[in-house]
Amino acid sequence: MDLSYTPLILNFSSNWVPPFQLERINLRPCQLGPPQFPKWLQTQKNCYWLDISNSGISDNISHFCWGFSPQLQFLDLSNNQISGHIPNFSLEISNFPFIDLSSNNLEGEIPSFLFKAAHLNLSQNMFSEPIQSLCAIRNEFLIFLDLSNNQLSGELLDCWMHLEGLKILNLKNNHFFGKIPRSMGLLLGIETIDLRNNSFSGEIPSSLKNCTKLKYINLGHNNLLGQI
């Protein structure tokens, strides 16, 4: 079902149960009636593609049913007013999906299952805990990681070799501190690194010279010292 980019308001009865099971749902940027997550969407257990971005939702994420197909490929809830903490579900995701939850009001810790994506955009939220769960994930298929414009803090652990396929890394406008991990020099395919406006200190690791595909790097507004 694709009703994207149409000026529709989908206001179904709260107790309506659709007589079908959809696999792909694209409703960007339809208005989905009341600001809560539509209950009829949560009956769709075979859905592997869901786009309800910019749809006027202002509900708590805990009211959203994550009953997706294990073949989840695409999830876009961006540009809404979704709030709350994301529960750390044990989702069996097998396809390394595209996940975009950017421009919402999500907070707390980033659950580890999200790092099983190939494209993960959590920018413009209020996540605030250290991202230690990143080291528990080995995902060579994660290509795009954007955690910018949050309230993330703590030191970055030296385990970036687990994300060897990463090409785009954006951590700008957070509260990270400590040294830039040497293992970032093992991201041999990295093309963009943006760490600006944090509190990183110490020297720029010489291991970054191994990143020969790097096209853009921004380390401004930190407390770095030493030679380049």
DRENZALUM-940406 format. One record per atom (N, C-alpha, C, O, CB): x, y, z. Coordinates in steps of 0.05 Angstrom, whole numbers, plus 32768, in hexadecimal, padded with zeros to 4 digits. Glycine has a CB too. Layout:
% DRENZALUM-940406
XYZ ...
This chain:
% DRENZALUM-940406
80117FE88000 800080008000 801280198000 8021801D8013 7FED80008018 801080297FEB 802080417FE9 800D80597FE4 8002805C7FCE 8034803E7FD2 800A806A7FF9 7FFB80827FF7 800C809A7FFC 800380AF8004 7FE38082800B 802680977FF8 803980AC7FFF 803580C57FEE 802D80C47FD7 805580A27FFB 803C80DC7FFB 803B80F67FEE 801F80FD7FE3 801C81087FCD 804F80F87FD8 800B80F57FF2 7FEF80FD7FEB 7FE4810B8004 7FEA8103801A 7FDE80E47FE3 7FD3811F8001 7FC8812E8017 7FB181208025 7F9B812B8028 7FBF814A800E 7FB68107802D 7FA080F78039 7FA280F78057 7FB780FA8063 7FA280DA802E 7F8A80F58064 7F8880F18080 7F7C80D68085 7F6480D1807E 7F788108808E 7F8B80C38090 7F8180A88094 7F7780A580B1 7F8780A080C3 7F988093808E 7F5E80A880B4 7F5280A880CF 7F3F809180D2 7F27809380CE 7F4380C380D4 7F4A807980D8 7F3A806180DB 7F31805E80F8 7F3D8069810A 7F4A804880D2 7F1C804E80FC 7F1380488116 7F29803A8126 7F38802A811B 7EF980368115 7F2B80408140 7F4080358150 7F3F80178154 7F53800A8159 7F408042816C 7F27800B8150 7F257FEE8153 7F237FE08138 7F1B7FC88137 7F0C7FE88164 7F297FEE8122 7F287FE18108 7F407FCE8105 7F577FD5810A 7F297FF680F2 7F397FB680FC 7F4E7FA280F6 7F4D7F9C80D8 7F397F9180CE 7F497F878107 7F627FA380CA 7F627F9F80AC 7F5E7F8280A5 7F697F7080B2 7F7B7FAB80A0 7F507F7D808F 7F4D7F618086 7F647F588074 7F607F488061 7F327F5D8077 7F7B7F638078 7F927F5D8067 7FAC7F5F8078 7FAC7F6B808D 7F937F6F804E 7FC17F54806D 7FDC7F578078 7FEE7F638063 7FF37F56804E 7FE77F3B8082 7FF87F7B8068 80097F898054 80267F838059 802E7F7E8070 80047FA78056 80367F838044 80527F808046 80617F9A8044 80767F9E8051 805C7F6C8031 80577FAC8033 80637FC7802F 804E7FDC8034 80387FDB8029 80707FCA8013 80557FF08046 80438005804D 80528020804A 806680248058 803780028069 804980318038 8056804B8035 804180618037 803180648024 8065804D8019 8041806F804D 802D80848052 8039809F8056 802C80B18061 801D807C806B 805280A3804F 805F80BD8051 805380D1803E 804F80CA8027 807D80BB804C 804C80E98046 804880F48061 802A80F78067 8022810C806F 8056810E8064 801B80E28063 7FFE80E38069 7FFA80E98086 800A80E28097 7FF080C88061 7FE480F6808D 7FDC80FA80A9 7FCC80E280B1 7FB880DB80A5 7FCC811580AC 7FD580D580C7 7FC980BB80CF 7FB380BF80E4 7FAF80AD80F4 7FDE80A980DA 7FA580D580E3 7F8F80D980F5 7F9880E28110 7FA880F58112 7F7F80BF80F8 7F8F80D68126 7F9980DD8141 7FB780DA8143 7FC380CB8134 7F8B80CC8157 7FC480E88156 7FE180E88157 7FED80CE8161 800680CB8161 7FEA80FE8168 7FDD80BB816A 7FE880A28174 7FEF8090815C 7FE680948146 7FD380948186 8000807C8162 80068067814E 7FEC80598146 7FDE80508157 801B80538159 7FE68058812C 7FCD804B8123 7FCD802E812C 7FE0801F8126 7FCA804D8105 7FB880268139 7FB6800A8142 7FB47FF6812B 7FBD7FE0812D 7F9E80078155 7FA87FFF8115 7FA57FEC80FF 7FC17FE580F3 7FC47FCE80EA 7F937FF880E9 7FD47FF780F5 7FEF7FF180EB 7FFC7FDB80FC 800B7FCB80F1 8000800A80EC 7FF57FDA8115 80017FC78127 7FF67FAA8124 7FFF7F988132 7FFF7FD08144 7FE37FA78112 7FD97F8D810C 7FE87F8080F4 7FE37F6980EE 7FBB7F8E8105 7FFA7F8F80E8 80077F8680D0 80217F7880D7 80367F8580DC 800D7F9E80BD 80217F5E80D9 80377F4E80E3 804A7F4580CD 80607F3A80D3 802C7F3680F1 80437F4A80B4 80557F41809E 80637F598092 80707F56807D 80467F338089 80617F70809E 806C7F898092 808A7F898094 80967F8780A9 80607FA180A0 80977F8C807D 80B47F8F807C 80BD7FAA8072 80D57FB08071 80C17F79806B 80AA7FBC806B 80B07FD68061 809A7FEA806C 80837FE88064 80B17FD78041 80A27FFC807D 808F800E8089 809B802A8089 80B0802F8094 8088800680A6 808D803D807C 80948059807C 807C80698084 8069806D8075 809E8062805F 807D8073809D 8068808580A7 8076809F80B1 806E80AA80C6 8057807880BE 808B80A780A3 809980C080AA 808880D880A5 807780D98093 80B380C2809B 808C80ED80B6 807E810780B2 8060810380B1 8053810E80A0 808881158099 805680F380C4 803980EC80C3 802980F780DB 801380EE80E0 803680CE80C2 8035810980EA 802681168100 802381058119 8011810A8129 800C811E80F7 803580F1811D 803380DF8134 804180EC814B 805880F58149 803F80C3812E 803480ED8162 804180F9817A 803C80E68192 803780F081A9 803581158181 803F80CD818E 803A80B881A2 805480B081AF 806980B781A6 802B80A08195 805180A081C5 8068809581D2 8070807B81C3 805F806C81BB 8063808F81F0 808A807781C0 8094806081B0 808C804581BD 808B803181B0 80B2806181AE 8086804581D7 807F802D81E5 8063802381DB 805D800B81DF 807E80318203 8054803481CF 803A802C81C5 803B802181A8 8027801A819D 8027804481C5 80538020819E 805780168183 805F7FF98183 80717FF18191 806D80278174 80507FE98174 80567FCC8173 806C7FC6815F 80697FCC8147 803C7FBC816D 80827FBA8168 80987FB48156 80957F97814B 80A97F89814A 80B37FB78165 807D7F908143 80787F75813A 807E7F72811C 806D7F69810D 805C7F6D8140 80967F798114 809D7F7880F8 80A57F5C80EF 80AC7F4A80FF 80B37F8B80F2 80A57F5880D5 80AF7F4080C9 80CD7F3F80CF 80DB7F5480CF 80A97F3F80AB 80D97F2680D3 80F67F2480D6 81057F2E80BD 811D7F3380BE 80FE7F0780DB 80F67F3080A6 81027F3A808D 81007F59808B 81007F638075 80F57F2D8075 80FE7F6780A1 80FC7F8480A1 81127F908090 81297F8A8093 80FD7F8F80BE 81097FA1807D 811C7FAE806B 811D7FCC806E 81327FD98069 81167FA7804E 81077FD88076 81057FF68075 80F27FFF808B 80DB7FF6808C 80FC80008059 80FB8011809C 80EA801C80B1 80F1803A80B4 8107804180BB 80EF800E80CC 80DD804B80AE 80E1806880AF 80CB807480C0 80B4807680B7 80E280758093 80D2807D80D8 80BF808B80EA 80C880A880EE 80BF80B58101 80BC807D8105 80D880B280DD 80E580CC80E1 80D180E380DF 80BB80E180D4 80FC80D080CD 80DA80FB80EA 80CA811380E7 80AE811180F3 809B811980E6 80C9811C80CB 80AD8105810A 80948105811A 809A81128135 80AF811F8138 808980E8811C 8089810D8149 808E81168164 808D80FE8177 808080FE818C 8079812C816D 809A80E8816F 809A80CF817F 80AD80D28196 80C480DB8193 80A280B7816D 80A480CB81AE 80B480CF81C6 80B880B481D5 80AD80A081CD 80A680E381D9 80C880B681EA 80CB809F81FC 80E4808F81F6 80F5809681E5 80B4808D81F9 80E780798205 80FE80678204 80F7804F81F2 80E2804481F4 8107805D8220 8109804881E0 8105803181CF 810C801881DF 8123801581E8 8116803381B5 80F9800581E2 81007FEC81F0 81157FDC81E0 81157FDD81C7 80E77FDA81F4 81267FCE81EE 813B7FBE81E0 812F7FA381D9 81347F8F81E7 81547FBB81F2 81217FA281C3 81157F8981BA 812A7F7681AF 813F7F7E81A6 81007F8F81A4 81247F5C81B0 81357F4881A5 812A7F418189 81227F2A8183 81367F2E81B7 812B7F558177 81217F50815C 81347F40814C 814C7F45814C 811B7F6B814E 81297F2C813E 813A7F1C812C 813A7F298111 812A7F228100 812F7EFE812B 814B7F3C810D 814D7F4B80F4 81637F3D80E3 817A7F3B80EC 81537F6980F8 815C7F3580CB 816F7F2680BB 81797F3580A3 818C7F2C8096 81627F0C80B3 816C7F4B809C 81727F588082 81827F728084 81857F808070 81597F5D8074 818B7F7A809C 819A7F9380A0 818B7FAA8093 81937FB5807E 81B67F918093 81757FB380A0 81627FC68094 816C7FE38094 81807FEA80A1 81487FC380A1 815C7FF38087 815E80118088 814B8019809F 81338013809E 8155801E806C 8156802880B3 8146803180C9 814B804F80CD 8162805780D1 814D802180E3 8136805E80CC 8137807B80D0 8123808480E5 810B808380E0 8133808B80B6 812D808B80FD 811C80958113 812380B28119 811D80BC812F 811F8084812C 812F80C08107 813980DB810C 812380EF810F 810C80EA8107 814B80E480F5 812A8106811C 8118811D811F 80FE8114812F 80E881188126 811081298104 810381098146 80EE81038159 80F7810C8175 8109811D8177 80E780E48159 80EA8101818A 80F1810881A5 80F980F081B5 80F380EE81CD 80DA811781B3 810680DD81A8 810E80C481B6 812480C981C9 813580DA81C4 811680AF81A1 812580BA81DF 813980BF81F4 814380A68200 813B809081F9 812D80D18209 815680A98213 816180928221 817880858211 818680928203 814C807E8227 817A806A8214 818F805B8208 8187805181EC 816F804B81E8 819780438219 819A804F81DA 8194804481C0 8196802581C2 81AB801B81C9 81A9804E81AA 8180801781BD 81807FFA81C1 81927FEC81AC 81957FF68195 81647FEE81BF 819E7FD681B4 81B37FC981A3 81A77FBF8189 81B67FBE8175 81C07FB381B2 818D7FB78188 81837FAA8170 81837FBE8158 81847FB58141 81677FA08175 81827FD8815E 81827FEB8148 819D7FEB8139 819D7FF28121 817D80078153 81B27FE38146 81CC7FE38139 81D07FCB8126 81E57FC7811B 81E37FE3814D 81BA7FBC8122 81BB7FA6810F 81B27FB080F3 81AF7FA080E0 81A87F908118 81AE7FCA80F0 81A67FD680D7 81BD7FD980C4 81D47FD780CC 81987FF180DB 81B77FDF80AB 81CB7FE88098 81CC80068096 81E180118090 81C67FDC807C 81B68013809B 81B48030809B 81A4803880B4 818D803080B7 81A5803B8081 81B1804780C6 81A4804E80E0 81A7806C80E4 81BD807680E7 81B1803E80F7 8190807980E4 818F809680E9 817E809C8101 816580988101 818380A580D0 818B80A48117 817D80AB8130 818280C98137 817F80D0814E 818780998147 818A80D98124 819180F58129 817881058132 816180FD812D 819D81018110 817D811C813E 8168812E8146 815481218159 813C81228155 815A8139812E 815F8114816E 814F810A8184 815B8113819F 8169812681A0 814D80EB8182 8155810481B4 815F810B81CF 816C80F381DC 816B80F181F5 8148811681E0 817780E081CD 818680CA81D8 819D80D581E9 81AA80E881E1 819080B781C2 81A180C98201 81B480D58214 81C780C28221 81D980CB822E 81A480E38229 81C480A8821D 81D58095822B 81EE808F821A 81ED80938201 81C6807B8231 820480858226 821A807B8216 821280658203 81FE80578208 823180718228 8220806281ED 8219804E81D8 822A803581DB 8236802C81C7 821B805A81BC 822C802B81F3 823D801381F8 82337FFA81E9 82437FE981E3 823E800E8215 82197FF981E3 820E7FE281D6 821A7FDF81BA 82187FC981AD 81F07FE381D4 82267FF481AF 82327FF38194 82477FDD8193 824B7FD1817E 823D800E818D 82557FD981A9 826B7FC681A9 82627FA981AA 82717F9681A6 827E7FCB81C1 82487FA581B1 823D7F8A81B2 82347F808197 822C7F698194 82267F8981C6 82357F928183 822A7F8B8169 82417F898155 82527F9B8153 82167FA0815F 82427F738146 82547F71812F 82437F738116 82347F61810F 82657F568130 82457F898108 82347F8E80F1 82457F9A80DB 82487FB380D9 821C7FA080F9 824F7F8A80CA 825F7F9480B3 824E7FA1809D 82587FAC808A 82707F7D80A7 82337F9F80A0 82217FAA808C 82167FC68094 82097FD28084 820A7F978088 821D7FCF80AC 82157FEA80B3 82267FFF80A4 823E800180A8 82177FEF80D2 8219800D8092 822780208080 8223803C8089 8236804D8087 821C801D8063 820C80438094 8205805F809A 81FC806080B7 81E9805280BF 81EE806A8088 8209807080C8 8202807380E4 8202809180EB 8217809E80EB 8216806480F6 81EA809C80F1 81E780B880F8 81DA80BA8113 81C280B48116 81D780C780E2 81EA80C28127 81E080C68143 81E280E3814A 81E280EA8162 81EF80B48157 81E480F58137 81E98111813C 81D1811F814A 81BB81158148 81F0811F8123 81D781368157 81C381468162 81B281378177 819981388175 81B18152814D 81BF812A8189 81B2811E81A0 81C0812881B9 81CD813D81B9 81B480FE819E 81BD811981CF 81CA812081E8 81DB810981F2 81DE8105820A 81B5812881FE 81E680FB81DF 81F780E381E6 821180EC81F3 821C810181ED 81FD80D381CC 821980DC8206 823180E38216 824380CB821A 823E80B68210 822880EF8231 825980D08228 826B80BA822E 828280B9821A 828380C88207 825D80A0822F 829480A6821F 82AB80A1820E 82A3808C81F9 8294807A81FE 82C48098821D 82AE808F81E1 82A9807B81CC 82BC806481D1 82D4806781D3 82AE808881B0 82B1804C81D3 82C1803481D7 82D1802E81BE 82C8803481A8 82AF801C81E0 82E7802081C2 82FA801B81AC 82F38001819E 83037FEE81A0 8317801B81B6 82DC80008191 82D37FE78185 82C77FEB816A 82B67FDC8161 82BE7FD98197 82D18000815B 82C580068142 82CC7FF3812C 82C17FF48116 82CD8022813A 82DE7FE08132 82E57FCC811E 82CD7FB9811A 82CD7FAA8106 82FE7FBB8128 82B97FB9812C 82A27FA98128 828F7FB38112 827D7FA58109 82927FA78143 82947FCC8109 82837FD980F5 82937FDF80DC 82937FF580D2 82767FF38100 82A17FCB80D2 82B57FCF80BD 82AA7FD880A3 82B97FE28092 82C47FB580B9 828F7FD6809F 82837FE08086 827A7FFC8086 826F80068073 826C7FCE807F 827E800A809D 8273802580A0 827F8039808C 8297803A8088 8278802F80BD 826E80498080 8276805D806D 8270807A8077 827F808C8072 826980598052 825A807D8084 82518097808E 824E809580AD 823F808580B7 823780A18081 825C80A780BC 825A80A880D9 825680C580E1 826780D680DC 8273809B80E7 823F80CA80EE 823980E680F7 823180E58114 821C80DA811B 822380F280E5 824280F08125 823E80F28142 823D810F814C 824081138164 825380E18151 823B8122813A 823D813E8142 822781478155 8212813A8157 823C814F8129 822D815C8164 821A81698176 82108155818B 81F88152818E 820381748166 82228149819A 821C813981B1 822E814181C8 8239815781C8 821F811A81AA 8232812F81DB 8242813581F3 8258812081F7 825F811A820E 82318137820C 8262811481E2 8277810081E4 8291810E81ED 8296812581E7 827C80F281C9 82A180FE81FC 82BB81098206 82CF80F28205 82C980DC81FD 82B881148222 82E880F9820C 82FD80E5820B 830B80E581F0 830680F781DF 82F380CA8212 831B80D181EB 832B80CF81D3 831A80C481BC 830880B381C0 834480BF81D7 832180CC81A4 831580C0818C 832180A4818A 833A80A18189 831B80D08172 8311808F8189 831C80738189 832F806E8171 83298076815B 8305805F8188 834480608177 835780598162 834B8045814E 835380458137 8370804C816E 833880358157 832C80218145 831B802E812F 83148020811C 831A800E8155 831680488130 830980558119 831B80538101 8311805580EA 830280728120 833580508105 8347804D80EF 8345803380E1 8351802E80CC 8363805080F8 8334802080EC 832F800780DF 8316800880CD 830F7FF480C1 832C7FF180F4 8309801F80CC 82F2802280BA 82FD802A809F 82FC80418096 82DF803980C5 830680168091 8315801B8078 830480258061 830E8030804E 83238001806F 82E980228064 82D8802C804F 82CA80468056 82B980508047 82C380188048 82D18052806D 82C3806A8077 82C880818063 82DF8085805A 82CD80718093 82B38090805E 82B580A7804C 82AF80C1805A 82B980D68052 82A180A38035 829F80C08070 829780D8807E 829980D3809C 828E80BF80A6 827B80E28077 82A780E580AB 82A880E480C8 82A2810080D2 82B1811380CC 82C480DA80D3 828D810480E1 8286811E80EC 8283811B810B 826F810F8114 826C812980DF 829681268119 829681248137 829581408143 829B8143815B 82AF81158141 828E81548134 8290816F813E 827D81758155 826981678159 828A81838127 828381898165 82738193817B 826E817D8190 825781788197 8259819E8170 828381718199 8283815F81B0 8299816881C3 82A0818081C3 8287814181A7 82A3815681D3 82B9815D81E6 82D0814A81E4 82DC814381F8 82AE815F8203 82D5814081CB 82EC812E81C7 8306813D81CE 8309815581C9 82EC812381AA 8319812D81D9 8332813981E1 8349812781D8 8344811181CC 8334813D8200 8362812F81DD 8379812081D4 837F812481B7 8376813781AB 8374810281D9 8390811381AD 839981168191 83868108817D 837880F58184 83B5810B818E 838881118165 837A8103814F 838980E9814A 83A180EA8145 837881158135 837C80D2814C 838B80B98149 839880B6812D 838B80BB8119 837880A1814E 83B180AF812E 83C080AC8114 83B580958103 83BA809480EB 83DD80A7811A 83A580838110 839A806C8101 8386807680EB 8381806680D9 838B805A8114 837C808E80ED 836A809880D9 8377809B80BD 8369809D80A9 835F80B380E1 8392809A80BD 83A0809B80A3 839980828092 839E8082807A 83BE809E80A6 838F806D809F 838880558090 836E80588081 836780488070 8386803D80A4 835F806D8088 83448071807B 834880808061 83428098805F 83318081808E 83518072804D 8359807F8034 834180878022 83458094800E 836A806C8024 8329807F802A 83118087801B 8302809E8027 82ED80A6801E 82FE806F8018 830E80A9803D 830180BF804B 830080D8803A 831580E1802F 831180C58065 82E880E38037 82E480FB8027 82DD81148038 82E3812A8030 82CD80F68013 82D1810F804F 82C981258060 82CE811E807D 82C581088086 82AA812C805B 82DB8130808C 82DF812C80A8 82DC814780B6 82E8815A80AE 82FB811F80AE 82CC814780CB 82C8816080DA 82CB815A80F8 82BB814B8104 82AC816C80D4 82E081658104 82E681618121 82E5817B8130 82EE817D8146 830281558124 82D8818F8124 82D781AA8130 82C881AB814A 82B7819A8150 82CB81BD811D 82CE81C0815A 82C181C58174 82C381AD8187 82AF81A38192 82A381CB816F 82DC81A3818A 82E3818F819E 82FB819A81AE 830181B281AB 82E981738191 8308818981BD 831F819281CD 8338818281C5 8348817A81D5 8319818D81EB 833B817E81AB 8351816E81A0 836B817E81A1 836B819781A0 834C81658184 8382817081A3 839C817D81A4 83B0816C8195 83AA8156818C 83A5818381C1 83C881768193 83DD81678186 83DF816D8168 83D38180815E 83D9814A818A 83F0815E815B 83F58162813F 83E18153812D 83D6813F8135 8412815A8138 83DD815E8116 83CD81508101 83E0813F80F0 83D7813280DE 83BC816480F0 
